[in-house]
Amino acid sequence: MATITAQPPRISLSGILRHRAVRKLLLLALAAAILVPLANARWASGSWPAALTIDVSGPLTKASDWVIDNRDSHPLFLYFLGHVSNAVVVSVRAVYLALLAVGWAGVTAVGALVAWRVAGVRLALGTAVAFLACGLLGMWVPTMQTLALMVVAVLVSVVVGALLGLAAGLSDRMDRVLRPVLDTMQVLPAFAYLLPVVLVFGIGVPAAVLATVIYAAPPMARLTALGLRGADKEVLEAVESLGATARQRLLTARIPLARKELLLGLNQTIMMALSMAVIASVIGAGGLGDRVYQALASVDVGAALAAGIPIVLLAVVLDRVTGAAGERLADPEPRPATGWLYVLAATAVVAVAGRLAGRLDWPDAWTVNIAEPVNRAVDWMTAHLYSGVPYVGGTADWAGRFTTYVLDPVRGGLQWLPWWSVLLIVAALAWLIGTWRTALTAVLAMAGIGVLGVWKPSLDTLSQVLAAVAVTLVIGFATGMAAARSDRFERMLRPVLDVFQTMPQFVYLIPVVALFGVGRAPAVAAAVVYALPAVVRITAQGLRQVDQAALESARSLGATSGQEMRQVQLPLARPALLLAVNQGVVLVLAVVIIGGLVGGGALGYDVVFGLAQGDLATGLVAGAAIVCLGLMLDRVTQPTERRAGKGA
């Protein structure tokens, strides 16, 4: 009887090469084998070669001097930019005077009645309490200054964003042109927007408002285009069959069908405008942000908290009201419009009553000074919790150990690497996760940092970003997995994430300064807290949306809950996890840069120094490096599927 000998399974080389990732790895290995010896022989030093650096500080200084010298005489400023600046100043001042004329009682009544009309009694009471708390903390006038700037900035942002979104939603060519611009603007840290407008408009309210508009308009534009392009085709065809013109189709079908996206764009624009309006205090915006900035500069945690609480309250109220308005659009039985007449009449009655009673300004006797108790608590923490705590050490000890054992080695390792090896690593990571265009964009962005002459400070910033992202992903993935597995934990976590997600970036610096003092570790801690909610939400949502059939199959085979998570949910949720990584990187970079205000150093310090000292050359170079770093990090961490969806 012939015996059949079983042959061991052979792995076909051609079968392996069918995988795109394997082909990429082989090409990268071949390129490294050729390029690394050549680069090492030509540039053995790790630092960026001086021959490849372009000194742009001189031209930037000349451009800055020209703008300053011609601001009062050149036709561009006299007949265009000057009018824009004056219009912004007049608009903000008019809104501010109107708020003061209505009085604290009238403003509180307006907020509460609008919230009641949109979402009911509970949100109305919360809104009233939020405005009253601003007065009790002695921050009524700064709150009105911030609110006035917000009103003007949001109105302009909505108009500009809606027009751009309208053009992108109706024209494929305009959509292709605007999409990479909006993508780039979305990944830029907020500080990067301050320097160009300061160069043109100087320090003051116009620069703050226009920087806020540039930062806050992209969400409105993107969501407007998304809503218009996602309109129901059958409805549009039915309207067209009735003989409607293009304008009639737009006004009667496309825009009504995109109401939810439009209101979501308004919500996002308001939140980003508030965040930017606070950051813009660095360039003279005034209001609550200026109080926080001045308090942080003098390490007065109590004063910073007194101004930070109203910012958080404003953010939460505005987020809840606009969110509730979006949910009302789905109500099949909308409320009658006459209700708004009652709101207007009640507001007028309260405002007139306040004026007749002489109570327009918030009474000084009704203020509560929390700065002194908070500072006493901080002093107690400094004495008892900063160091010397048995077994666990203190917060200052933790910050010092994190700096010594994590931040310093990562920074040293990055700065020790030859510059060309950094570019090769960036190219490899970007190409593995994307396309060759992605890799080229990432390499050019990283090379631009070296050309600008800020290679070492940029690697210092990159080390802080990498450390913060690692901590964020470990905590965020673990928390998101727990929230995906437990409905009760998810419900408990939701309000916490809501509050943290609506807080402007500036506010995160206050508690970390109180706990850790100043330095790079507090900047990293603030970045972790800021980026954590987005990572947790995206992770939990991605795991919960995994195909239930796959989970049932795993359970039928006897898989434990841990095996179910590791072998089914996590692999199937890979696109969501990659998106969480991307968003974590972008959000961490934004706050690490702001950490320059509390001793973070590197590029953030250069931007703050340039703004504070009027050295726009230093600030603009650092700002351009931040842009390049943000673009590189976005391309290295952005999944191919998402980029393909964007059309980048």
C-alpha positions in Angstrom: 0.0 0.0 0.0 1.4 3.3 -1.0 1.8 5.7 1.8 1.1 9.3 1.4 3.6 11.5 3.2 2.1 14.7 4.4 4.1 17.7 3.2 4.6 20.5 5.6 2.7 23.6 4.7 4.7 26.0 2.6 4.4 29.7 2.8 4.4 31.2 -0.6 6.6 34.2 -1.0 4.3 35.6 -3.7 1.4 35.2 -1.3 3.2 37.2 1.4 4.1 39.9 -1.1 0.4 40.4 -1.9 0.0 42.2 1.4 0.6 45.9 1.0 2.1 46.3 4.4 4.8 43.6 3.7 5.7 45.2 0.4 6.1 48.6 2.1 8.3 47.1 4.8 10.5 45.4 2.3 10.9 48.7 0.3 11.6 50.6 3.5 14.3 48.0 4.5 15.9 48.3 1.0 15.8 52.1 1.2 17.3 52.1 4.7 20.1 49.8 3.6 21.1 52.2 0.9 20.4 55.6 2.5 21.5 55.1 6.1 25.2 54.4 5.3 25.3 57.3 2.8 23.7 59.7 5.3 25.8 58.5 8.2 29.0 59.1 6.1 27.9 62.6 5.0 26.2 63.8 8.2 27.5 62.0 11.2 26.4 64.7 13.6 22.9 64.4 15.1 22.0 68.1 14.9 20.5 69.7 11.8 23.2 71.0 9.5 23.7 74.8 9.6 24.1 74.7 5.8 20.5 73.5 5.4 19.1 76.2 7.6 17.5 79.4 6.3 17.6 82.5 8.5 14.1 83.9 8.3 14.3 86.1 11.4 15.8 89.0 9.4 13.1 89.1 6.7 10.4 88.6 9.3 11.8 91.5 11.4 11.9 93.7 8.3 8.3 92.7 7.4 7.2 93.4 11.0 9.0 96.8 10.9 7.4 97.7 7.6 3.9 96.8 8.9 4.4 98.9 12.0 5.8 101.8 10.0 3.1 101.8 7.4 0.1 100.9 9.6 -1.0 104.5 9.7 -0.2 105.6 6.1 -0.4 102.7 3.6 -3.6 102.5 1.6 -4.0 98.8 2.4 -4.3 99.7 6.1 -6.1 103.0 5.6 -8.9 101.9 3.2 -9.3 98.2 4.1 -7.7 96.7 7.2 -8.2 99.9 9.1 -12.0 99.8 8.4 -12.1 96.1 9.4 -10.4 96.9 12.6 -12.7 99.8 13.4 -15.8 97.7 12.5 -14.6 95.0 15.0 -14.0 97.5 17.7 -17.3 99.3 17.2 -19.2 96.0 17.1 -17.7 94.5 20.3 -18.1 97.8 22.1 -21.8 98.1 21.0 -22.5 94.6 22.3 -20.7 95.2 25.5 -22.5 98.5 26.2 -25.8 96.7 25.3 -25.1 94.0 27.9 -24.3 96.6 30.5 -27.4 98.6 29.6 -29.6 95.5 30.1 -28.0 95.0 33.5 -27.1 91.8 35.4 -30.7 91.0 36.0 -31.6 91.4 32.4 -28.7 89.3 31.1 -29.5 86.6 33.6 -33.2 86.7 32.5 -32.3 86.5 28.8 -30.1 83.5 29.4 -32.6 81.7 31.6 -35.6 82.4 29.4 -33.8 81.3 26.2 -32.7 78.1 27.9 -36.2 77.5 29.2 -37.7 78.1 25.7 -35.2 75.7 24.1 -34.8 72.9 26.7 -37.0 73.4 29.7 -37.0 74.4 33.3 -33.9 72.4 34.5 -31.5 74.0 32.0 -33.1 77.4 32.6 -32.4 77.1 36.3 -28.8 76.0 35.6 -28.3 78.9 33.2 -29.5 81.4 35.8 -27.3 79.9 38.5 -24.3 80.0 36.1 -24.7 83.8 35.4 -25.3 84.5 39.1 -22.2 82.6 40.0 -20.2 84.8 37.7 -21.4 87.8 39.6 -20.9 86.2 43.0 -17.2 85.6 42.1 -16.8 89.2 41.3 -16.3 88.5 37.6 -19.5 90.1 36.1 -17.7 92.8 34.1 -15.0 90.5 32.7 -17.7 87.9 31.9 -19.6 90.6 29.9 -16.4 91.6 28.1 -15.8 87.9 27.1 -19.4 87.5 26.1 -19.4 90.6 23.9 -16.3 89.4 22.1 -17.9 86.0 21.8 -21.1 87.3 20.2 -19.2 89.2 17.5 -16.7 86.5 16.8 -19.4 83.7 16.6 -21.6 85.8 14.3 -18.7 86.5 11.9 -17.5 82.9 12.2 -20.9 81.5 11.4 -21.4 83.8 8.4 -17.9 83.1 7.0 -18.1 79.4 7.7 -21.6 79.1 6.3 -20.6 80.9 3.0 -17.5 78.6 2.6 -19.6 75.5 3.4 -22.3 76.6 1.0 -19.7 77.0 -1.8 -18.1 73.6 -0.9 -21.5 71.9 -0.6 -22.7 73.1 -4.0 -19.4 72.9 -6.0 -17.2 69.8 -6.3 -14.2 72.0 -7.4 -14.6 74.3 -4.4 -14.9 71.3 -2.1 -11.6 69.9 -3.4 -9.9 73.3 -2.9 -11.2 73.9 0.6 -10.9 70.4 2.0 -7.1 70.4 2.5 -7.2 74.0 3.8 -9.8 73.1 6.4 -7.9 69.9 7.3 -4.7 71.9 7.9 -6.5 74.5 9.9 -8.2 71.9 12.0 -4.8 70.4 13.2 -3.1 73.7 14.0 -2.8 74.6 17.7 -4.7 77.7 18.7 -1.5 79.7 19.5 -0.4 79.5 15.8 -3.4 81.8 14.9 -2.3 84.6 17.1 0.9 85.7 15.5 -0.2 86.5 12.0 -3.1 88.7 13.1 -0.9 90.4 15.7 1.6 91.3 12.9 -1.2 92.9 10.9 -3.6 94.3 13.5 -1.3 94.7 16.5 -2.2 93.9 20.1 -5.9 94.5 20.9 -9.5 93.4 20.4 -9.4 93.4 16.5 -6.6 90.9 16.5 -8.3 88.7 19.1 -11.6 88.7 17.3 -10.1 87.9 13.9 -7.9 85.1 15.3 -11.0 83.7 16.9 -12.9 83.8 13.6 -10.0 82.1 11.7 -9.9 79.3 14.4 -13.7 78.9 14.8 -15.0 79.1 11.2 -13.7 75.8 9.9 -16.2 73.5 11.8 -19.1 75.6 10.5 -17.8 75.4 7.0 -17.1 71.6 7.2 -20.5 70.7 8.7 -22.4 73.0 6.4 -20.8 71.3 3.4 -21.5 67.9 4.9 -25.2 68.7 5.5 -25.7 70.1 2.0 -24.0 67.1 0.4 -25.8 64.6 2.6 -29.3 65.9 1.7 -31.8 63.2 0.7 -31.5 62.7 -3.0 -35.1 61.6 -3.4 -36.4 64.7 -1.8 -34.2 66.9 -4.0 -35.3 65.0 -7.1 -39.0 65.5 -6.1 -38.5 69.2 -5.6 -36.7 69.4 -9.0 -39.5 67.5 -10.7 -41.9 70.3 -9.5 -39.9 72.8 -11.5 -38.1 74.5 -8.7 -35.1 76.6 -9.6 -31.6 76.1 -8.1 -32.2 78.8 -5.5 -35.6 77.4 -4.6 -34.1 73.9 -4.2 -31.4 75.4 -1.9 -33.8 77.4 0.3 -36.7 75.0 0.4 -34.9 71.6 0.4 -31.2 71.5 0.9 -30.9 74.0 3.8 -34.0 72.6 5.8 -32.6 69.0 5.3 -29.2 70.2 6.7 -30.6 71.9 9.8 -29.1 69.4 12.2 -25.6 69.7 10.7 -25.9 73.5 10.7 -26.8 73.6 14.3 -24.0 71.2 15.2 -21.7 73.5 13.3 -23.0 76.4 15.4 -22.4 74.4 18.6 -18.8 73.6 17.6 -18.1 77.1 16.5 -19.3 78.5 19.8 -17.2 76.1 21.8 -14.1 76.8 19.7 -14.7 80.5 19.7 -14.9 80.5 23.5 -11.7 78.5 23.8 -9.9 80.9 21.4 -11.4 84.0 23.0 -9.8 83.0 26.3 -6.4 82.2 24.7 -6.6 85.5 22.8 -6.3 87.3 26.1 -2.5 86.9 25.5 -2.9 89.5 22.6 -5.1 91.9 24.5 -8.6 90.4 24.3 -9.4 91.3 27.9 -12.2 89.7 29.8 -11.9 86.5 31.8 -9.0 85.1 29.8 -6.9 88.2 30.7 -7.7 87.6 34.4 -6.6 84.0 34.1 -3.4 84.9 32.1 -2.4 87.6 34.6 -3.0 85.3 37.5 -1.0 82.4 36.0 1.8 84.8 35.2 2.1 85.6 38.9 1.2 82.0 40.0 -1.9 83.3 41.8 -3.9 80.1 41.7 -6.9 81.6 43.6 -7.3 84.5 41.2 -6.9 82.2 38.2 -9.6 79.9 39.6 -12.0 82.7 40.3 -11.8 83.7 36.6 -11.6 80.1 35.4 -14.9 79.0 36.9 -17.0 81.5 34.9 -15.3 80.4 31.8 -16.3 76.8 32.5 -19.8 77.8 33.4 -20.2 79.8 30.1 -18.9 76.8 28.1 -21.2 74.3 29.8 -24.3 76.6 29.4 -23.6 77.4 25.7 -22.9 73.8 24.9 -26.1 72.6 26.6 -28.3 75.3 25.1 -27.1 74.8 21.5 -27.2 71.0 21.9 -30.8 71.1 23.2 -31.7 73.4 20.2 -30.3 70.7 17.9 -32.4 68.0 19.5 -35.5 70.2 19.2 -35.2 70.2 15.5 -36.2 66.5 15.5 -39.4 67.3 17.5 -42.3 66.5 15.2 -44.5 69.0 17.0 -42.5 72.3 17.2 -43.6 74.9 19.7 -45.3 78.0 18.5 -43.2 81.0 17.6 -45.2 83.3 19.9 -43.2 81.9 22.8 -40.2 84.0 21.8 -42.4 87.1 22.1 -43.0 86.2 25.7 -39.3 85.8 26.2 -38.6 89.2 24.7 -41.3 90.9 26.7 -40.2 89.3 30.0 -36.6 90.3 29.3 -37.7 93.9 28.6 -39.7 94.0 31.9 -36.7 92.7 33.9 -34.3 95.1 32.3 -36.5 98.2 32.8 -37.1 97.2 36.4 -33.4 96.9 37.0 -32.8 100.3 35.5 -35.5 101.9 37.5 -34.2 100.3 40.7 -30.6 101.5 39.9 -29.3 97.9 39.9 -27.6 97.6 36.5 -24.2 96.9 38.0 -23.6 93.8 40.1 -23.6 94.9 43.8 -20.1 94.8 45.4 -21.7 93.5 48.6 -22.9 90.4 46.7 -19.4 89.1 45.8 -17.5 86.2 47.4 -13.7 86.3 47.5 -12.5 82.7 46.9 -9.0 83.7 45.9 -7.7 83.9 49.5 -9.1 80.6 50.7 -7.9 78.9 47.5 -4.4 80.3 47.9 -4.3 79.2 51.6 -5.3 75.7 50.4 -2.5 75.8 47.8 -0.1 76.9 50.5 -1.2 74.0 52.7 -0.7 71.7 49.7 2.7 73.1 49.1 3.6 72.4 52.7 2.1 69.0 53.1 1.4 67.4 49.7 4.2 68.7 47.4 6.8 66.4 49.0 7.5 64.3 52.0 4.3 62.3 52.0 5.2 58.9 53.5 5.5 56.0 51.0 3.9 57.7 48.0 5.8 61.0 48.0 4.2 64.3 47.0 3.0 65.8 43.8 6.2 67.7 43.3 8.1 64.4 43.7 5.9 62.8 41.1 6.5 65.7 38.7 10.2 65.5 39.3 10.3 61.8 38.8 8.3 62.0 35.6 10.6 64.7 34.3 13.7 62.7 35.3 12.7 59.3 34.2 10.4 60.0 31.2 10.7 63.5 29.7 14.4 63.9 30.0 15.3 60.4 28.4 12.7 60.9 25.6 14.0 64.4 24.8 17.6 63.2 25.0 16.9 60.2 22.8 15.2 62.4 20.1 18.0 65.0 20.2 20.7 62.3 20.0 19.2 60.7 16.9 20.7 62.0 13.6 18.4 64.4 11.9 18.2 62.2 8.8 17.1 59.2 10.9 14.2 61.2 12.3 13.1 62.0 8.8 13.4 58.3 7.8 11.3 57.3 10.9 8.7 59.9 10.1 8.6 58.7 6.4 8.3 55.1 7.4 5.4 55.7 9.9 3.5 57.9 7.6 3.9 55.5 4.6 2.9 52.5 6.6 -0.4 54.1 7.8 -1.1 56.0 4.6 0.3 56.6 1.1 3.5 57.9 -0.4 1.9 61.4 -0.6 1.2 61.2 3.1 4.8 60.3 3.8 6.1 63.1 1.5 3.9 65.6 3.3 5.1 64.5 6.7 8.8 64.5 5.8 8.5 67.9 4.2 6.8 69.3 7.3 9.5 67.8 9.6 12.3 69.1 7.3 10.7 72.5 7.4 11.3 72.6 11.1 15.0 72.1 10.5 15.1 74.7 7.8 13.6 77.2 10.2 16.5 76.6 12.6 14.4 75.3 15.6 15.3 71.6 15.4 16.2 71.1 19.1 13.2 73.1 20.6 10.9 71.2 18.3 12.2 67.9 19.4 11.8 69.1 23.0 8.2 69.8 22.2 7.8 66.5 20.4 9.2 64.7 23.5 6.5 66.3 25.6 3.8 65.4 23.1 5.0 61.7 22.9 5.1 61.3 26.6 1.6 63.0 27.1 0.1 60.9 24.3 1.5 57.6 25.8 -0.1 58.5 29.2 -3.3 59.6 27.5 -3.7 56.4 25.4 -3.0 54.1 28.3 -5.5 55.8 30.6 -8.0 56.6 27.7 -8.0 53.1 26.3 -8.4 51.4 29.7 -11.2 53.8 30.6 -12.9 53.5 27.3 -12.8 49.7 27.4 -14.3 49.8 30.9 -17.1 52.2 29.7 -17.8 50.0 26.7 -18.2 46.9 29.0 -20.3 48.6 31.7 -23.4 50.7 31.1 -23.4 51.9 34.7 -19.8 53.1 34.5 -20.5 54.8 31.2 -23.5 56.7 32.7 -21.4 57.8 35.7 -18.5 58.8 33.4 -20.6 60.8 30.9 -21.2 64.0 32.9 -17.5 64.1 33.9 -16.4 63.8 30.3 -19.0 66.4 29.2 -17.6 69.0 31.7 -14.0 68.3 30.8 -14.7 68.4 27.1 -16.4 71.8 27.3 -13.6 73.4 29.3 -11.4 75.8 27.3 -7.7 74.9 27.1 -6.5 77.7 29.3 -8.5 76.5 32.3 -6.6 73.2 32.5 -3.4 75.0 33.5 -5.0 76.2 36.8 -5.3 72.9 38.7 -1.9 71.5 37.4 -0.1 74.6 38.6 -1.8 74.2 42.0 -0.8 70.6 42.2 2.6 70.4 40.5 4.0 74.0 40.3 5.6 75.0 37.0 7.6 73.1 34.6 7.4 70.6 31.8 5.5 67.9 33.8 2.6 70.2 34.6 2.3 71.1 30.9 2.1 67.4 30.1 -0.4 66.8 32.9 -2.7 69.6 31.5 -2.4 68.1 28.0 -3.3 64.6 29.3 -6.4 65.9 31.1 -7.5 67.9 28.0 -7.1 65.1 25.5 -8.4 62.3 27.7 -12.2 62.8 27.2 -12.0 62.6 23.4 -9.9 59.4 23.5 -12.3 57.8 26.0 -15.4 58.7 24.0 -14.0 57.5 20.7 -12.7 54.3 22.2 -15.9 53.5 24.0 -18.1 54.3 20.9 -15.9 52.2 18.6 -16.0 49.2 20.9 -19.8 49.5 21.4 -20.4 49.6 17.6 -18.6 46.3 16.9 -20.8 43.9 15.0 -23.0 42.0 17.5 -22.9 38.9 15.3 -19.2 38.6 15.8 -19.6 38.9 19.5 -22.3 36.3 19.6 -20.1 33.9 17.6 -17.2 34.4 20.1 -19.6 33.7 23.0 -20.9 30.6 21.4 -17.4 29.3 21.2 -16.9 29.8 24.9 -14.8 32.9 24.8 -14.4 34.8 28.1 -15.1 38.5 28.4 -11.3 39.2 28.3 -10.8 37.1 25.2 -13.9 38.7 23.6 -12.3 42.1 24.1 -8.8 41.2 23.0 -9.6 39.0 20.0 -12.9 40.4 18.7 -13.7 43.9 19.8 -10.3 45.5 19.7 -9.4 44.2 16.2 -12.8 45.2 14.8 -12.6 48.6 16.4 -9.2 49.4 14.9 -10.4 52.3 12.8 -11.9 54.0 15.9 -8.8 53.3 17.9 -6.6 54.9 15.2 -8.9 57.9 15.2 -8.6 58.1 19.0 -4.8 58.2 18.6 -5.0 60.9 16.0 -7.3 63.1 18.0 -5.2 62.5 21.2 -2.1 63.6 19.4 -3.7 66.8 18.0 -5.3 67.8 21.3 -2.1 67.1 23.3 -0.1 69.3 21.0 -2.5 72.2 21.4 -2.1 72.2 25.2 1.6 71.4 25.3 2.2 74.6 23.4 0.0 76.6 25.8 2.1 74.9 28.6 4.8 77.4 27.7 2.9 79.8 30.0 3.6 77.5 33.0 7.2 76.5 32.3 6.8 74.0 29.5 9.5 75.7 27.5 10.5 74.8 23.9 8.3 76.1 21.1 5.5 77.2 23.5 7.9 79.4 25.4 9.2 81.0 22.1 5.6 81.9 21.1 4.7 83.3 24.5 8.0 85.3 24.6 7.5 86.6 21.1 4.0 87.8 21.9 4.9 89.3 25.3 8.1 91.1 24.2 6.9 92.1 20.7 9.6 89.9 19.1 7.4 88.7 16.3 10.3 87.1 14.4 10.9 84.7 17.2 7.2 84.1 17.7 6.5 83.6 14.1 9.3 81.1 13.5 8.1 79.1 16.5 4.5 79.4 15.3 5.6 78.1 11.8 7.4 75.2 13.5 4.3 74.4 15.5 2.3 74.3 12.3 4.9 71.9 10.7 4.9 69.7 13.8 1.1 69.5 14.0 0.9 68.7 10.3 3.5 65.9 10.6 1.9 64.4 13.7 -1.5 64.4 12.0 -0.2 62.7 8.9 1.7 60.1 10.9 -1.3 59.2 13.0 -4.2 59.7 10.6 -5.7 56.4 9.2 -5.8 56.0 5.5 -9.6 55.3 5.6 -10.2 58.6 7.3 -8.0 60.5 4.9 -9.6 58.9 1.9 -12.9 60.0 3.3 -11.6 63.6 3.5 -10.1 63.4 0.1 -6.7 64.5 1.2 
